[in-house]
Amino acid sequence: MVKKSKIKRKTLFLCEECGLGYVDRETAQMCEDWCRKTATCSLEITKKAVYKPNLSALES
């Protein structure tokens, strides 16, 4: 399920699989569905992302 979050005073919808953020719930849901189905990211979907998580923080 897509997560709604406030980041830098903007409301974004986050894909719970990869963490990318979108301005609309529909695109975030498409991203999450794609990620779960294929275990990869779609370039067509991710080019619409407005937020990318700090991946180095996830590695620790």
C-alpha angles and dihedrals in degrees: 000000000000114000122226113217141168111232121174091345093306126110109233135175115229130207104232091211102055103008097236115150129223135185093233132048094226095061091044089052091050089052093049093047091050093047093050094046099046106018087230137087123254114231090210091057100036093054085071092057116118096185130047119186122237099260095192089065090056094054096066 
